Amino acid sequence: MNEKNKKVCAVVVTYNRKELLCRNIKSLLKQTYPVDILIYDNASTDGTEDELNNGGYLAMPNIIYVKGKYNGGGATGFSNGEKLAYDKGYDYVWLMDDDGFCVNDYTLENLMLVQSKLDNAIVNSYVMGNIKDKEPTFDLGPYKTYGEILNNSVDGIVTGYGNPYNGTLVPRECFEAVGFTDRRFFIYGDETDFYYRTIAAGYTWMTSLESEYYHPINRSVFLERSFLGLKIDVKDQPVWKHYLENRNGTYIKKKYLGIHVGLRHIVRILLTSILSKDKRAKRIYYGLLGLYDGNKEYFDRQIMFNA
């Protein structure tokens, strides 16, 4: 398979992170493999469009800027961005958030080198939160440290795992097979749902350690709580996010992972709600409501965004 002439579009979803977005764009413009950039703006209110215009980005022929009429969350941003890139005929869509960036000029070229040897594969950059030590931002399947990841790689590739949507290279044929990101998720779990749909369609996920991508590790959102002598990390987040995480997580676990995982998920919902630092009763209620809605595959509840 010859990938040299394949057209790639980086889809970057953004909302009120204009400085971080520009940092990402600068890293994309330096890539040795040619890439167009489609910025999907979820109706930012921080002057993102003016920032891009003042920086000269909107005048560049390889940058496409689309501003949504409302904030539909990351799920809508990726869904719309994927479809736009697909309709424009790109061979690959490279998915990423606004707060990440390519560690060097060869991030995409190294991805394409791996992709050129494969069929029915989705290749992910190696996502790190500490560039010097190559500390992973997220677990890569069962592997939690760079040492574990490296030891379980072959020729710089870890097979079977990836970190969507952080430097994720998706062939256009994959969208034909599974569709686009499910915008109903709003935030949380949309990338996991897409991952399982691609697996069911016969795609193999791989991570290239030679393709380095940065995404920050968000340690500040977790609070450590104790329960029966056990230390448990509880997310410090608004109640509406607590609801969405539980609704979407319940849906995914029921649909893809089976009842035993679902039961553990129920216990986790209860514990993280009970151990919250504030609004405990409301968190318990909406945690259980998320469990109910996810089990019923009900995505239309709007009240939570005011909670």
Disulfide bonds with the S-S distance in Angstrom:
none
